[in-house]
Amino acid sequence: MKALCEKPRIENVTNHGIAEELLEKVMAVALEFFRLPPEEKEKLYSDEPSKKIRLSTSFNVRKETVHNWRDYLRLHCHPLEEFVPEWPSNPAQFKEIMSTYCREVRQLGLRLLGAISVSLGLEEDYIEKVLGEQEQHMAVNYYPRCPEPDLTYGLPKHTDPNALTILLPDPHVAGLQVLRDGDQWIVVNPRPNALVVNLGDQIQALSNGTYKSVWHRAVVNAVQERMSVASFMCPCNSAVISPARKLVADGDAPVYRSFTYDEYYKKFWSRNLDQEHCLELFKGQ
């Protein structure tokens, strides 16, 4: 697995140990799901953000005045035995393929958290312990062809509220863009058998700002539909997020006050996606 170095904010990760055949199956069965008849899919539809298994659209349809050009299937994934029975049974192989991928990507996520801990001069299991029994969920994203792509986004600019996001991108169609230097949007082109790793807000807080969560967005186009599967590693709700003591031992003031992940997540969902960085609301006094 490619090591995290120079404190990157977003990274293509290769040699990650997840078989290319499995990645192909995940994308294929995801697309098969979104091509089911509408009456089949609508059984799973909900606009309730707290629902753990649901099909929805845009980001938060209850709050938005302009919706985004995206459909997505939200799946909670840990512990698998608790959630898989409620996952779609159509397509027939959906549960088997997606649950296999969930197990693999969770192990990758834990390895990455260990690498980040070591890079900060902490014990390898430091971040994993702080985050507690981490929740895991996925967003299986479908971006249809859009007749006027300049008028909307698949998702507007945002940072991720969780700790770590591992994205399986469409291997043929680019759509993810990241913000560089505050004003330049850079296209993240898909690479064969590579996963895109995005550090979330909780890593920025835990590292006292050494690592940054990246602003990113999803664009759409008029020619091609696009798929992606985002896997989110999330602290348990009661996890207390604050900079590691070692990172403020030399008199540096903590950038952010202590907070629980539950407090942060509720604040994140109460806002519009593209507002100021949510961490700004948790700056130290």
N, C-alpha and C positions, 0 to 999 in steps of 0.2 A: 504494500500500500504506500502510495506517495506520502511522504511526511509533510505535515503542516510546518511551514517555515516563514520567517519574516512577517509573522502575524497577519496572514491574509484575511480578507473579509469574505471572499467567495472563491471557491476553488473547484476545478475539475479533478476528481479523484479517480485514478485508474489503479489496477492491481488490487482491487478492493475485496476480492475473494468471492464475489457473487457471480455465479455462472452467467455468461452471455445468453445462453438458452433460456434461463429463467427470466431475465430482463425482457427478452423478446416475447415470452409467453404472457408476462404481465401487461405489456402494451397491447397485445392482441386481444386478450380477454377483456381489457378495459374498453377498447373500442367496440368490441362485440356487445358489451353492456349498453353503451350509448346508442347503438343502432337498433336496440330493441324497440318494439312498437310503443308509442307514447302511453297507451293505456297500461302497459306492463310497468313502465318506469314510474308512472305517477303514484303507484302504490307506496313508494318510498319518499314522496315529496313532502317537505316541511320547510317552513321559513322560521322555525324556532331555533336560534343559534345554539342553545344548550343541549339540543337533542344529539345523542351520540352516534346515531346512524340515520342519515338522511340524504336525500337528493335535493339539491337546491340550485339556485342560480345567482349570478352576480356575487356580492360579498355579504351584504346585510340588507336585504330587500325592505326591511321594516324602517330603516333610517334613510336610505338613499333617495335622492331626487332624480338622479340619472343612474340607471343600472349598467353594470358591466357586461361584456359579451362573453359570458362563461356559464357553463353548467358544470356542476361538480357533485361527486358522491363522497360524502364524509363518512369515514369508517374509524371507529375507535378499535384499537388493536392490542391493548394489553390490560389485563391478561386475556390472551386469545380465546381461551375456553369460555370466557364470560360473554364475549361479543360475537364470535363467529356464527353461532346459531341464528342470529338476527340478520346476518349479511344476505345479500341477494343469492337466491338459489338458481337464478337464470342470469347468465349462462351456467351450464351444468358444472364446469370446472372452475368457476369463479372463486369459490371458497378455498379450494385446495391450492390454487396457484397463488392467490393473494396472501393466504396465511403463511405459506412457505416463504414468500418474499418478506413478509413482516418480520418473521424470525431472523432472517438473514440481515435485514437492514438494521434491526435493533442491535445485533451484535456489532455491526460496523459502527453504529453510532456510539456505543460504549467505548470501543477502541479509539475513536476520534476524540472523545472527551478525555480519555487518558492521555493522549498525545498533547492536547491543549494544556492539561494540568502540568505535565512535565515541562512544556515550553515556558510556563510561567514560573518555574522553579518550585512547584508544589509536588506533593506526593501524587503518584499516578492516579490513585483512586479518589483524590480530594474532591473534584467537581461531582463525580458520581455520588459520593456520600452526601454532599451538600444538597443535591437535587432530590435525594430520597428515592422512593420507589417510583421511578419516572413513568408517567403516562406516555402513551404513544398513539398517535392517530394519523390517518392518511387523508389526503384530498386527491381524489382521482378526477383530474380536470379535463374538460372537453371544451375546446374553443372552436365553434363552427366558423365556416366562411362568413365573412362580414361584408355586406354590400358597400358600406362606407366606413372603412377602417380608420380614417382620420378623425372620426367623430366620437370614438369611444376607445376603451381599453378592455383587454381581457381582465386585468386587474390594474388599478392605478398604483402609483408609487407608494411603497410602504416598507417598513421593516417587520420582521417576524417577532412576535411577542415571546416565543418559546426559547429554548436553549440552542437547539440545533435542528436544521432542516436538511434533509437529504432528498434531492430531486432527481427523479428519473425523467429526463427530457425526451421529447419526440426526437428520434434519431434522424429524421429527414427535414424537419421544419423548425427554424429558429423562431423564438418569440420572447425569450427572457432577455431583459436588458437591466444593467446595473448602473448606478450613478457614480461617476468618478469626478473628484475635485469639485463637487457641488453643482456642476452645471453641464456635464457631458455624459450622455447616455451611451453606453457601450453594449453592443450585441454580444451575448454569450452563445457562440455557435456550438451545436452539439458535436461531441467527439465520440467515435466508436467505443462502445462498452464503458463509457465514463459516466459517473454520477456527479452532480453539481452539489457541493456542500456550502451551505449558507449559515453563518453564525447569527444567532438570534440575540434579542435584547438582554436575556439573562446572562449570557457569556460576557457581554459588554459590562454589565453591572458587577459580576463576580470578579472580572479582571481589572476592575477600577478604571475602565476605559482603555486598557492596553489593546484589547481587541475591540473592533467596532462591528456592530450589526449593520448590514448594508441596505441602503435604499435600493429597491428593485421594483420592476413592473413587468407586466405581460402585455404584449401588443398582439393585435390580430391582423389578418390580411384577407383580401377578397378572393384569393385563388385557392388556398389550401386550408383544410381543417387541421387542427393540431391537438395532440394529447400530451399530458404530463402527469406524473404521479409524485406528489410531494409527501414525504414522511416526516413527521414532526416528533422530536424528542422533547418532552415537556416535564418540568419539575412537578412533583406532587404538590397539591394545592397548599399544603401547610409548610412547604419548604421556605425557610427564611433566606432571602437573597441579600447578601452584603459582601463587600470586597473582602477577599482573604486577608487575614491579619498580616501575613508576611508581605503583602503588597502595599501596606500602609505603615510598615514598621519603622521606616526612616523619617517619619514626620509628615509624610504626604497625607493630606486630608482626604477622607473618602469622598469620591465624586458624588455618590448616591447614598441616600439614607437606606436603612434596612427596611425591607418590606416582604410580605409573603407573596408567593406566586398568585394565590387566589386574588389578593388585592390588586395586583398588577393586571391580571387577565380581565377582571371586571372593568377596570378603568379603560383598558384597550378596546373592549367591545362596546363601550358606551360612547365612543367617539367615531368620527368618520375615518376611513382607512388612511386617507392622504393628509391628515392634519400633521402638526408638528410631532417630532419624535416623542412617543409616550414617555420615555425615560426622562424627558425634561421635567415632567411633573414629579419626579422622585429625586431631584437633585438635593444634595445635602444642604443643611441649613448653616 
